[in-house]
């Protein structure tokens, strides 16, 4: 490109303005006219490509004048470290005060401003600078490490709609910090050091829709009437008491991770539109009766990780015909020991109930009455010893039931009642103490797809347990005491795609060519296989292209035994005859020797 010279001194200011203008907006969008621009040693030149005027160099002074008229809406910032982000949106760095912007023309047209201060404290007060930014609608100060709000803060920004002051080190907010008729709709003041949130702080924010005060040091919260507030985040503070005014539009209230020990009956009055209430991780030990009665629109209630020893039936209301619209109730990780008959009677629309990680010992038929819509029931990690007949009979729409990590020794025939559970797809009985299962324990579960029975003490399987399960796809039987899986049991498992039989007492598997036609994944390690049987099993699995789960374990690396060599060179498929080969004892001896060797190696390291 030919260098352009001869710019007179009168155009130098215009040239500087144009330089900023071109850097801000003109160059990124100049391709539409087919032109290119370069600055060489303080001078300016334009080259117009063929679709403009091929190879033609234009007199710089003429171009400067035209482009100034095009770009005059984008003022130069001069020495202030600011740059545009989008139309009327700017980012500034290391400002000590907004007074630093006094020399900037066109700031009265800015709509959005983000300030990034890594080293500099930013001080704000109601002064002429803020009045200059009176059209600002979006202010982001979340990258300011230390913010000092003086007497009137943002009160000269009446048009401000989005304000982010998270992580600014604030210890106090006042009502005087906001304009009397503030247009603020979104306020994020999270991750600060705020200790009080009173009615005075929010009294001018009647248009507020979203407010986030999470991760502060709040000990008390009192809200005024906020007619438009939709979501309020108060999680991870130190709240011991809360009081909410009338907030008819509030749909989400997050109070998790505070220090609420009890809830009073008046706690949520005025929140009739609430859809989600998060109360997990508090110290709740008492909930007054009818506390949730005003929340007849509530969909999600999380009371997990508290100190509740029971959930009294009347916390939802005691009226005979009263019902709540609750769909999800999380009571996990409390201290609940007992469930009451009919305690969920007023929750006919509940779809998920989590009672895991409590201390429940027994389940009976009256505990889940009224939960006709329930789909998922989580009861894992309790102390359940007994499941009485018809315990789950009132749950016709149940599709997932988790009873893992309990103390069950026996599973009753009538646990699901006499009716067929047509929707149940997943049943988890993993990690109990099951020694046997009633032959008809699963007779009412013909559509079950996933059954976990691993980590129990099962020694045998009855064909009647699996005969109804023609849709079973995943069967986990690992870590039991099974010595044999009979051919008639395997014939019932024609739909099984994933089979875990690892870490049992199996020495052979009576699998024929037509056995497990859908199988594609298996786990077999940790059994005392006869080596002749193991070779045949491997060949059979290879022919079916079945994938070994956990094939990277020590069993397949020569670090742990895969099989035991017997006195005969063929596979013995008779349990009594296999026992006479002393396979189990030899396998246990080798396993123990390998374990001791590994322990010694670890100790030496």
C-alpha positions as CSV (number, residue, x, y, z in Angstrom):
1,X,0.0,0.0,0.0
2,X,1.4,3.5,-0.9
3,X,2.2,5.6,2.1
4,X,0.0,8.7,2.4
5,X,1.6,11.9,3.7
6,X,0.8,15.6,3.8
7,X,-1.8,15.6,6.6
8,X,-2.0,19.2,7.9
9,X,-1.8,20.0,11.6
10,X,-5.4,20.9,11.7
11,X,-6.4,17.3,11.1
12,X,-4.2,15.8,13.8
13,X,-7.0,15.8,16.4
14,X,-9.4,14.5,13.9
15,X,-7.0,11.8,12.9
16,X,-6.6,10.7,16.5
17,X,-10.3,10.5,17.0
18,X,-10.6,8.6,13.7
19,X,-7.9,6.2,14.9
20,X,-9.9,5.3,18.0
21,X,-13.1,5.2,16.0
22,X,-11.6,2.8,13.5
23,X,-10.1,0.6,16.2
24,X,-13.4,0.5,18.0
25,X,-16.0,-0.1,15.4
26,X,-15.2,0.9,11.8
27,X,-12.5,-1.6,11.0
28,X,-14.2,-4.7,12.3
29,X,-17.3,-3.8,10.1
30,X,-15.6,-2.1,7.2
31,X,-15.5,-5.1,5.0
32,X,-19.0,-4.5,3.8
33,X,-17.7,-1.7,1.4
34,X,-14.7,-3.8,0.3
35,X,-12.1,-1.4,1.8
36,X,-9.0,-1.9,3.9
37,X,-7.4,0.6,6.3
38,X,-3.8,1.0,7.6
39,X,-2.0,3.3,9.9
40,X,1.7,3.9,9.0
41,X,3.9,6.1,11.1
42,X,1.1,8.3,12.3
43,X,-0.5,8.7,8.9
44,X,-3.7,7.1,7.6
45,X,-4.5,5.5,4.3
46,X,-7.3,3.6,2.7
47,X,-7.1,1.1,-0.1
48,X,-10.3,0.3,-2.0
49,X,-10.3,-3.2,-3.4
50,X,-11.9,-4.0,-6.7
51,X,-15.5,-4.0,-5.5
52,X,-14.9,-0.4,-4.3
53,X,-12.5,1.2,-6.8
54,X,-9.7,-1.2,-7.8
55,X,-6.3,-0.2,-6.4
56,X,-7.4,3.4,-6.0
57,X,-5.7,5.5,-3.2
58,X,-7.9,8.1,-1.7
59,X,-6.9,11.5,-0.3
60,X,-6.6,11.0,3.5
61,X,-8.2,14.3,4.5
62,X,-11.3,13.6,2.5
63,X,-11.6,10.1,4.0
64,X,-11.1,11.4,7.5
65,X,-14.0,13.8,7.1
66,X,-16.3,11.2,5.8
67,X,-15.4,8.6,8.4
68,X,-15.8,11.1,11.2
69,X,-19.3,11.7,10.1
70,X,-19.9,7.9,10.1
71,X,-18.3,7.1,13.4
72,X,-19.0,10.3,15.5
73,X,-21.3,8.2,17.7
74,X,-18.3,6.3,19.1
75,X,-16.3,8.8,21.1
76,X,-12.5,8.5,21.9
77,X,-11.7,7.6,25.5
78,X,-8.2,9.2,25.3
79,X,-5.9,8.0,28.1
80,X,-8.7,6.2,30.0
81,X,-8.1,2.4,29.8
82,X,-11.4,1.6,28.3
83,X,-12.5,-0.3,25.3
84,X,-15.8,-1.1,23.6
85,X,-17.3,-4.5,23.9
86,X,-20.4,-4.0,21.8
87,X,-22.8,-1.3,20.7
88,X,-22.8,1.3,23.6
89,X,-21.1,-1.3,25.8
90,X,-17.7,-0.6,27.4
91,X,-15.1,-2.1,29.6
92,X,-12.7,-0.1,31.8
93,X,-9.7,-1.2,33.9
94,X,-8.1,0.1,37.1
95,X,-10.5,2.9,37.8
96,X,-10.1,4.5,41.2
97,X,-13.4,6.4,40.7
98,X,-15.9,7.0,38.0
99,X,-14.5,10.5,38.0
100,X,-11.8,9.1,35.8
101,X,-14.4,9.1,33.0
102,X,-15.2,12.8,33.2
103,X,-13.1,13.5,30.1
104,X,-14.9,10.9,28.0
105,X,-17.4,12.3,25.5
106,X,-20.5,10.3,24.7
107,X,-20.6,8.5,28.1
108,X,-24.1,9.8,28.6
109,X,-25.1,7.3,25.8
110,X,-23.4,4.3,27.4
111,X,-25.8,1.5,28.3
112,X,-23.4,-1.1,29.7
113,X,-20.2,-0.8,31.7
114,X,-17.9,-3.4,33.2
115,X,-15.0,-2.4,35.4
116,X,-12.0,-4.7,36.0
117,X,-9.8,-3.7,39.0
118,X,-7.1,-6.1,40.1
119,X,-5.1,-3.7,42.2
120,X,-7.2,-0.5,42.6
121,X,-10.0,0.2,45.0
122,X,-13.1,1.7,43.3
123,X,-15.0,4.4,45.2
124,X,-18.5,5.3,44.2
125,X,-20.8,8.1,45.4
126,X,-23.6,10.2,43.9
127,X,-21.7,12.8,42.0
128,X,-21.7,14.5,38.6
129,X,-19.9,11.5,37.1
130,X,-22.7,9.1,38.0
131,X,-25.2,11.7,36.7
132,X,-23.2,11.6,33.5
133,X,-23.9,7.8,33.3
134,X,-27.6,8.3,34.0
135,X,-28.6,6.2,31.0
136,X,-26.5,3.2,32.1
137,X,-28.7,0.1,32.3
138,X,-26.1,-2.6,33.0
139,X,-23.2,-2.2,35.5
140,X,-20.8,-5.1,36.2
141,X,-18.4,-4.6,39.1
142,X,-17.8,-8.3,39.9
143,X,-14.1,-8.0,38.8
144,X,-13.5,-5.2,41.3
145,X,-11.6,-6.6,44.3
146,X,-12.6,-3.8,46.7
147,X,-15.6,-1.6,46.3
148,X,-16.3,1.4,48.5
149,X,-19.9,2.6,48.4
150,X,-20.1,5.9,50.1
151,X,-23.3,7.6,51.2
152,X,-25.5,7.4,48.1
153,X,-23.8,4.6,46.0
154,X,-25.9,4.0,42.9
155,X,-28.7,6.4,43.7
156,X,-27.9,8.6,40.7
157,X,-28.4,5.7,38.3
158,X,-32.2,5.5,38.1
159,X,-32.2,3.6,34.8
160,X,-29.9,0.8,36.1
161,X,-31.5,-2.6,35.5
162,X,-28.7,-5.1,36.0
163,X,-26.2,-4.6,38.8
164,X,-23.4,-7.2,39.6
165,X,-21.4,-6.3,42.7
166,X,-20.5,-9.9,43.6
167,X,-17.1,-10.5,45.2
168,X,-16.4,-6.9,45.9
169,X,-15.6,-7.1,49.6
170,X,-18.8,-5.2,50.6
171,X,-19.6,-5.3,54.3
172,X,-22.8,-3.2,54.1
173,X,-25.6,-2.2,51.8
174,X,-28.0,0.6,52.6
175,X,-31.3,1.7,51.1
176,X,-29.7,5.1,50.3
177,X,-27.4,3.3,47.8
178,X,-30.3,2.9,45.4
179,X,-32.5,5.5,43.6
180,X,-35.9,6.2,45.1
181,X,-37.7,4.9,42.0
182,X,-35.0,2.4,40.9
183,X,-35.5,0.4,37.7
184,X,-33.2,-2.3,39.0
185,X,-34.4,-5.8,38.0
186,X,-31.4,-8.0,38.7
187,X,-29.0,-7.6,41.7
188,X,-26.1,-9.9,42.4
189,X,-24.4,-9.2,45.7
190,X,-23.1,-12.7,46.4
191,X,-19.7,-13.5,47.8
192,X,-19.3,-10.4,49.9
193,X,-19.2,-9.8,53.7
194,X,-22.8,-8.6,54.2
195,X,-24.2,-9.3,57.7
196,X,-27.6,-7.7,57.6
197,X,-30.4,-7.7,55.0
198,X,-33.2,-5.5,56.3
199,X,-36.4,-4.0,54.7
200,X,-34.6,-0.7,54.4
201,X,-31.9,-2.1,52.0
202,X,-34.5,-3.2,49.5
203,X,-37.2,-0.7,50.0
204,X,-36.6,1.2,46.8
205,X,-36.3,-1.9,44.6
206,X,-39.9,-2.6,43.9
207,X,-39.1,-3.7,40.3
208,X,-36.5,-6.3,41.4
209,X,-37.0,-9.7,39.8
210,X,-33.8,-11.5,40.7
211,X,-31.7,-11.1,43.8
212,X,-28.6,-13.0,44.9
213,X,-27.2,-12.6,48.4
214,X,-25.6,-16.0,48.7
215,X,-22.2,-16.6,50.2
216,X,-22.2,-13.7,52.6
217,X,-22.3,-13.5,56.4
218,X,-26.0,-12.7,56.8
219,X,-27.4,-13.6,60.2
220,X,-30.8,-12.0,59.7
221,X,-33.1,-11.4,56.7
222,X,-36.2,-9.3,56.5
223,X,-37.8,-8.6,53.2
224,X,-40.3,-5.8,52.4
225,X,-43.1,-6.1,49.9
226,X,-41.4,-6.9,46.6
227,X,-44.3,-7.4,44.1
228,X,-42.1,-8.6,41.1
229,X,-39.4,-10.7,42.9
230,X,-39.1,-14.1,41.2
231,X,-35.9,-15.7,42.5
232,X,-34.1,-15.0,45.7
233,X,-30.8,-16.7,46.6
234,X,-29.8,-16.6,50.3
235,X,-27.7,-19.8,50.5
236,X,-24.5,-20.3,52.4
237,X,-24.9,-17.5,54.9
238,X,-25.3,-17.7,58.7
239,X,-29.1,-17.1,58.9
240,X,-30.8,-18.1,62.1
241,X,-34.0,-16.3,61.4
242,X,-35.9,-15.3,58.2
243,X,-38.9,-13.1,57.6
244,X,-40.4,-12.6,54.2
245,X,-42.9,-9.9,53.3
246,X,-45.6,-10.3,50.6
247,X,-43.8,-11.5,47.5
248,X,-46.6,-12.9,45.3
249,X,-44.4,-13.6,42.3
250,X,-41.5,-15.3,44.2
251,X,-41.0,-18.8,42.6
252,X,-37.6,-19.8,43.8
253,X,-36.2,-19.4,47.3
254,X,-32.8,-20.8,48.1
255,X,-31.9,-21.0,51.8
256,X,-29.4,-23.9,51.8
257,X,-26.3,-23.9,53.9
258,X,-27.5,-21.6,56.7
259,X,-28.1,-22.1,60.5
260,X,-31.9,-22.4,60.7
261,X,-32.7,-24.7,63.6
262,X,-36.5,-24.5,63.3
263,X,-39.2,-23.1,61.0
264,X,-42.2,-21.3,62.5
265,X,-45.7,-21.6,61.1
266,X,-45.5,-18.0,59.7
267,X,-42.2,-18.4,58.0
268,X,-43.5,-18.5,54.4
269,X,-46.8,-16.7,54.6
270,X,-47.1,-14.3,51.7
271,X,-45.2,-16.6,49.3
272,X,-48.2,-18.2,47.7
273,X,-46.6,-18.5,44.3
274,X,-43.5,-20.3,45.5
275,X,-42.5,-23.3,43.3
276,X,-39.1,-24.3,44.7
277,X,-37.8,-24.1,48.3
278,X,-34.2,-25.2,49.1
279,X,-33.5,-25.7,52.8
280,X,-30.7,-28.3,52.7
281,X,-27.6,-28.1,54.9
282,X,-29.2,-26.2,57.8
283,X,-29.5,-27.5,61.4
284,X,-33.3,-28.0,61.2
285,X,-34.6,-30.2,64.0
286,X,-38.1,-28.9,64.2
287,X,-40.7,-27.8,61.7
288,X,-44.0,-26.4,63.1
289,X,-47.3,-27.9,62.0
290,X,-48.8,-26.4,58.9
291,X,-45.5,-24.6,58.1
292,X,-45.9,-25.5,54.4
293,X,-49.6,-25.0,54.3
294,X,-49.5,-21.6,52.5
295,X,-47.3,-23.1,49.7
296,X,-50.0,-24.9,47.8
297,X,-48.1,-24.3,44.5
298,X,-44.8,-25.7,45.7
299,X,-43.2,-28.2,43.4
300,X,-39.7,-28.8,44.9
301,X,-38.9,-29.0,48.6
302,X,-35.4,-29.9,49.7
303,X,-34.9,-30.6,53.4
304,X,-31.8,-32.8,53.0
305,X,-28.8,-32.7,55.3
306,X,-30.6,-31.5,58.4
307,X,-31.2,-32.9,61.9
308,X,-34.8,-34.0,61.6
309,X,-35.6,-37.1,63.5
310,X,-39.1,-37.3,62.0
311,X,-41.3,-35.4,59.6
312,X,-44.7,-34.9,61.3
313,X,-47.7,-35.5,59.0
314,X,-49.2,-32.1,59.8
315,X,-46.3,-30.0,58.6
316,X,-48.1,-29.9,55.2
317,X,-51.5,-29.3,56.7
318,X,-54.1,-31.3,58.5
319,X,-57.3,-30.4,56.6
320,X,-59.2,-33.5,55.4
321,X,-59.5,-32.4,51.7
322,X,-56.3,-30.3,51.5
323,X,-53.6,-31.4,49.0
324,X,-50.3,-29.9,47.9
325,X,-48.9,-29.8,44.3
326,X,-45.5,-30.9,45.5
327,X,-43.6,-33.1,43.0
328,X,-40.1,-33.6,44.6
329,X,-39.4,-34.0,48.3
330,X,-35.8,-34.5,49.5
331,X,-35.3,-35.7,53.1
332,X,-32.0,-37.4,52.6
333,X,-29.2,-37.3,55.2
334,X,-31.4,-36.5,58.3
335,X,-31.9,-38.6,61.4
336,X,-35.3,-40.0,60.6
337,X,-36.0,-43.2,62.4
338,X,-39.8,-43.6,61.9
339,X,-42.2,-43.1,59.2
340,X,-45.9,-42.5,60.1
341,X,-48.9,-44.0,58.4
342,X,-50.5,-41.6,56.0
343,X,-47.9,-38.9,56.6
344,X,-47.7,-38.2,52.8
345,X,-51.4,-38.3,52.3
346,X,-51.7,-34.7,51.1
347,X,-49.0,-35.2,48.4
348,X,-50.9,-37.1,45.7
349,X,-48.8,-35.5,42.9
350,X,-45.4,-36.3,44.4
351,X,-43.1,-38.0,41.8
352,X,-39.8,-38.2,43.7
353,X,-39.2,-39.0,47.4
354,X,-35.7,-39.3,48.7
355,X,-35.4,-40.8,52.2
356,X,-31.8,-42.1,51.8
357,X,-29.1,-41.8,54.5
358,X,-31.4,-41.8,57.4
359,X,-32.0,-44.4,60.2
360,X,-35.3,-46.0,59.1
361,X,-35.5,-49.6,60.3
362,X,-38.9,-50.8,59.0
363,X,-41.3,-50.2,56.1
364,X,-45.0,-51.0,56.2
365,X,-48.0,-50.7,53.9
366,X,-49.3,-47.4,55.5
367,X,-46.2,-45.4,55.0
368,X,-46.7,-44.5,51.4
369,X,-50.4,-44.3,51.2
370,X,-51.5,-41.4,49.0
371,X,-48.5,-41.4,46.8
372,X,-50.2,-42.8,43.7
373,X,-48.1,-40.6,41.3
374,X,-44.7,-41.5,42.9
375,X,-42.1,-42.6,40.3
376,X,-38.8,-42.6,42.2
377,X,-38.3,-43.8,45.8
378,X,-34.8,-43.7,47.3
379,X,-34.3,-45.6,50.6
380,X,-30.6,-46.5,50.3
381,X,-28.2,-46.2,53.3
382,X,-30.8,-46.7,56.1
383,X,-31.0,-49.4,58.7
384,X,-33.9,-51.3,57.1
385,X,-34.2,-54.8,58.5
386,X,-37.8,-55.5,57.6
387,X,-40.1,-54.8,54.7
388,X,-43.7,-55.9,55.6
389,X,-46.2,-57.2,53.1
390,X,-47.8,-54.6,50.8
391,X,-45.2,-52.0,51.8
392,X,-45.0,-50.7,48.1
393,X,-48.5,-51.7,47.1
394,X,-49.8,-48.1,47.1
395,X,-47.2,-47.1,44.5
396,X,-48.6,-48.2,41.1
397,X,-46.5,-45.7,39.1
398,X,-43.2,-46.4,40.7
399,X,-40.3,-46.9,38.1
400,X,-37.2,-46.7,40.4
401,X,-36.8,-48.2,43.9
402,X,-33.4,-48.1,45.6
403,X,-33.0,-50.2,48.8
404,X,-29.3,-50.7,48.6
405,X,-26.9,-50.4,51.6
406,X,-29.4,-51.6,54.2
407,X,-29.6,-54.6,56.5
408,X,-32.1,-56.8,54.7
409,X,-31.7,-60.5,55.1
410,X,-34.8,-61.7,53.4
411,X,-37.1,-60.2,50.8
412,X,-40.8,-61.1,51.2
413,X,-43.1,-62.4,48.5
414,X,-45.8,-59.7,49.1
415,X,-43.6,-56.6,49.4
416,X,-45.2,-55.2,46.2
417,X,-48.6,-56.5,47.0
418,X,-50.8,-58.7,44.8
419,X,-50.9,-56.2,41.9
420,X,-48.5,-56.2,39.0
421,X,-46.1,-53.2,39.1
422,X,-46.2,-52.4,35.4
423,X,-44.0,-49.3,35.5
424,X,-41.2,-50.5,37.8
425,X,-37.9,-50.6,35.7
426,X,-35.1,-50.4,38.2
427,X,-34.7,-52.2,41.6
428,X,-31.5,-51.9,43.6
429,X,-31.0,-54.3,46.5
430,X,-27.2,-54.0,46.4
431,X,-25.1,-54.2,49.6
432,X,-27.6,-55.8,52.0
433,X,-27.3,-59.0,53.9
434,X,-29.6,-61.1,51.7
435,X,-29.1,-64.8,52.2
436,X,-32.1,-65.8,50.3
437,X,-35.0,-64.4,48.2
438,X,-38.5,-65.7,48.2
439,X,-39.0,-67.6,44.9
440,X,-41.9,-65.3,44.1
441,X,-40.3,-62.1,45.4
442,X,-40.2,-60.5,42.0
443,X,-43.3,-62.2,40.5
444,X,-45.2,-58.8,40.2
445,X,-42.3,-57.2,38.3
446,X,-42.6,-58.5,34.8
447,X,-41.2,-55.2,33.2
448,X,-38.1,-54.9,35.3
449,X,-35.1,-53.9,33.3
450,X,-32.3,-53.4,35.8
451,X,-31.9,-55.6,38.9
452,X,-28.9,-55.2,41.3
453,X,-28.3,-57.9,43.8
454,X,-24.6,-57.6,44.2
455,X,-22.6,-57.5,47.5
456,X,-25.0,-59.8,49.4
457,X,-24.8,-63.4,50.7
458,X,-26.9,-65.3,48.1
459,X,-25.8,-68.9,47.7
460,X,-28.4,-70.0,45.1
461,X,-31.0,-68.7,42.6
462,X,-34.5,-70.1,42.1
463,X,-35.7,-70.1,38.5
464,X,-39.1,-68.8,39.7
465,X,-37.5,-65.5,40.7
466,X,-36.5,-64.7,37.1
467,X,-39.3,-66.5,35.1
468,X,-41.5,-63.3,34.9
469,X,-38.6,-61.0,34.0
470,X,-38.6,-61.3,30.2
471,X,-37.5,-57.6,29.8
472,X,-34.5,-57.7,32.2
473,X,-31.5,-56.1,30.5
474,X,-29.0,-55.7,33.4
475,X,-28.4,-58.2,36.1
476,X,-25.8,-57.6,38.8
477,X,-25.0,-60.6,41.0
478,X,-21.3,-59.9,41.8
479,X,-19.9,-60.4,45.3
480,X,-22.2,-63.1,46.5
481,X,-21.7,-66.8,47.4
482,X,-23.2,-68.4,44.3
483,X,-21.7,-71.8,43.4
484,X,-23.9,-72.5,40.5
485,X,-26.3,-70.8,38.0
486,X,-28.5,-73.4,36.6
487,X,-29.3,-73.7,32.9
488,X,-33.0,-73.1,33.5
489,X,-32.2,-69.8,35.3
490,X,-30.0,-68.7,32.4
491,X,-32.8,-69.6,29.9
492,X,-35.0,-67.1,31.6
493,X,-32.5,-64.3,31.0
494,X,-32.8,-64.1,27.2
495,X,-33.0,-60.3,27.2
496,X,-30.0,-59.7,29.5
497,X,-27.3,-57.5,27.9
498,X,-25.1,-56.9,30.9
499,X,-24.3,-59.6,33.4
500,X,-22.1,-59.3,36.5
501,X,-21.2,-62.6,38.2
502,X,-17.8,-61.7,39.4
503,X,-16.5,-62.6,42.9
504,X,-18.7,-65.6,43.6
505,X,-17.9,-69.3,44.1
506,X,-18.6,-70.4,40.5
507,X,-16.3,-73.1,39.1
508,X,-18.2,-73.5,35.8
509,X,-21.1,-72.0,33.8
510,X,-23.6,-74.2,32.0
511,X,-23.8,-71.9,28.9
512,X,-24.9,-73.3,25.6
513,X,-24.9,-71.7,22.2
514,X,-28.4,-70.3,22.6
515,X,-27.8,-69.0,26.2
516,X,-27.8,-65.2,26.7
517,X,-28.5,-64.3,23.0
518,X,-28.5,-60.5,23.9
519,X,-25.4,-60.5,26.1
520,X,-22.7,-57.9,25.2
521,X,-21.0,-57.1,28.5
522,X,-19.9,-59.4,31.4
523,X,-17.8,-59.5,34.5
524,X,-16.5,-63.0,35.6
525,X,-13.3,-62.4,37.5
526,X,-12.8,-63.4,41.1
527,X,-14.4,-66.9,40.8
528,X,-12.6,-70.2,41.3
529,X,-13.1,-71.3,37.7
530,X,-11.8,-74.7,36.7
531,X,-9.2,-73.8,34.1
532,X,-10.8,-76.2,31.5
533,X,-14.1,-74.5,32.1
534,X,-12.6,-71.0,32.0
535,X,-11.0,-71.7,28.6
536,X,-14.3,-72.8,27.2
537,X,-16.1,-69.8,28.7
538,X,-13.5,-67.5,27.1
539,X,-14.0,-69.1,23.7
540,X,-17.8,-68.8,24.0
541,X,-17.6,-65.2,25.0
542,X,-15.2,-64.4,22.2
543,X,-17.5,-66.0,19.7
544,X,-20.4,-63.9,20.9
545,X,-18.1,-60.7,20.9
546,X,-18.9,-60.0,24.6
547,X,-16.9,-57.2,26.2
548,X,-15.2,-57.9,29.6
549,X,-16.1,-55.3,32.2
550,X,-13.1,-54.2,34.3
551,X,-10.7,-56.1,32.0
552,X,-7.8,-53.9,33.3
553,X,-8.0,-55.4,36.8
554,X,-5.2,-57.6,38.1
555,X,-7.0,-60.8,37.2
556,X,-6.3,-60.1,33.5
557,X,-2.8,-58.9,34.0
558,X,-1.5,-62.0,35.7
559,X,-1.5,-60.4,39.1
560,X,-4.4,-62.5,40.5
561,X,-5.6,-66.0,39.8
562,X,-8.2,-66.5,37.0
563,X,-8.7,-70.3,37.4
564,X,-7.6,-73.4,39.2
565,X,-5.9,-76.4,37.4
566,X,-7.7,-79.6,38.3
567,X,-6.7,-83.3,38.1
568,X,-8.8,-83.7,34.9
569,X,-8.4,-82.0,31.6
570,X,-12.1,-81.4,30.9
571,X,-14.7,-79.1,32.5
572,X,-16.7,-80.7,35.3
573,X,-20.3,-79.4,35.1
574,X,-21.6,-81.0,38.2
575,X,-21.5,-79.1,41.5
576,X,-20.9,-82.1,43.7
577,X,-18.2,-83.5,41.5
578,X,-16.6,-80.0,41.2
579,X,-16.5,-79.8,45.0
580,X,-14.6,-83.0,45.2
581,X,-11.8,-81.4,43.1
582,X,-11.1,-79.1,46.1
583,X,-11.2,-76.1,43.7
584,X,-12.5,-73.6,46.2
585,X,-9.8,-74.3,48.8
586,X,-7.0,-74.1,46.3
587,X,-8.3,-70.8,44.9
588,X,-8.7,-69.3,48.3
589,X,-5.2,-70.3,49.2
590,X,-3.7,-68.7,46.1
591,X,-5.9,-65.6,46.6
592,X,-4.7,-65.2,50.2
593,X,-1.1,-65.6,49.2
594,X,-1.4,-62.9,46.5
595,X,-3.1,-60.6,49.0
596,X,-0.4,-61.1,51.6
597,X,2.3,-60.5,48.9
598,X,0.6,-57.3,47.8
599,X,0.3,-56.1,51.3
600,X,4.0,-56.8,52.0
601,X,4.9,-54.9,48.8
602,X,2.8,-51.9,49.8
603,X,4.4,-51.9,53.3
604,X,7.9,-52.0,51.8
605,X,7.1,-49.0,49.5
